[in-house]
């Protein structure tokens, strides 16, 4: 059984992941267990540990990384991820970094380089990559022929009092992850039009594919993707949240068991680079921004 050390108790993702492994009736019980939890707010960490049967609340992030097989960095905000992920990688542990990977591309590249240097499996993604509706659409896509375009929509920012929830990577990464899942790699540039209601990014690919990312400021929470090919099209309206957590955590556990991430970490880098280019283009009045500017 994989022993998980979890860093971060300030997000609902703490319980979203833990409830899948710790209770006796959970879907992944017996495959893994969260055995240690650290949170900046010790009372909050103790409360969650008691609710979700986490045996030990520790006093420092480093203590969460001892005598475990897998590190999960699940702090709510991306600016907290790099220092904690660095500790996990330096400890030699297979490491999952919840979304967003980081708030700065320099931090993304440093973590990826460190993991490569230490030969440590590293994974980071939005759980939408493994939404049931998306995986079912991917199965149908085999009949769509050459893919031409995908259109994805999602929230631009989180509805939390902390101003960090307004950082564009915080929720915007969900839609960009969905685009990458549907169209794959090869994005070259982004052109963004920004209004008070939405940011619309046109993602250009080297082979002529086009992606449209709608980041919505004034809409209920939704995530939707549609993909168009030469011989067919399909869409996914993502509503079954519990499944995408289960499917993602299954792959995180498999990474710890096998030592192999479920996909190349370069995919995560491209997702973050597209997000960074989308934001830069919006800030510069819609100028097309090359993704290569962000090390992609």
Steps between C-alpha positions, in 0.01 A plus 500: 500500500626847407550731798421861410645807665271795425606864517219753514177508702360832378322362192195281452733280295646372829177315569421439132810282471502352851139384491590275205754294695463524878140398587437126493229540234701733273564395138879480533520372857780249535698643207620802696450696821571858600708441812638850566359848453657842540307824479596858575194522725561219749141504632364464149740214430402319822130538422541355151722222628238399755219508244690300238693261722850636432718349775750782546502879476858624483661829593697573183472418128825302520351271766218408261762355265658247737407130490263544205498378139330791326478876551188695409529879502142626516515854641221710353715763332776455246751728669519251788580203276865553394670494842303197615543311172872574516518339845321190373720464193816550706374223729489272196124443518266459203322833509156620392448877490137604491386772264638749423851359475633844603420865442826576318653318205847529651380289793347243264830460315702480823283220635510305175879536480544394861280193450699401192829548683383290796320246276177555695157434342308828484138559402283809495163557337147618538277204580292594194755308293341185640135605512280208400322707238833599345633145490178383335535779242860395435376150415255645246767728355665205326223530240536877450793485257761776499425746778457862396376694801388479861299751703517485880333712766547543873520747785761774487542536877400349831228636726705524820576799725876455463619721211723215384184335367500768231835383363425386144682169544285402800187401308601584143729199488197268504387612155851495355555148637178397327620649171828311521316178583286534188749638246832381641836674480647735243361840600715784365332830583197660664296807406260620771209741498402623847172658607337550839301181443757259362849438369499314169830348397564371148771235520697443180662162428793427272296270274206737454277382783327774698377502856263746663514551877208691656580616853172631637472768768121515538355151485418214735773242537517286189753310294424406143703386203422433135736359238458504122662270247486443127251216543312577819473696820400459862469681829537440872306679772690423819274445798613181677763646732548195718614292204770737384655502845490119512649458152777751572593352837505152348774619264688678778507176699610306192788746460613425856467126440681489166732800513357621168275808462184446292608762244815701424554795732558702181123494455456682831764753397316568174169546681657759729682670211175533303336649808788744546490604134123548515536734796793689347308555176202637692724734698660627179174587327460186293848474351582144392744347749729210415492217749876461457538818708413285800756231434272263314 
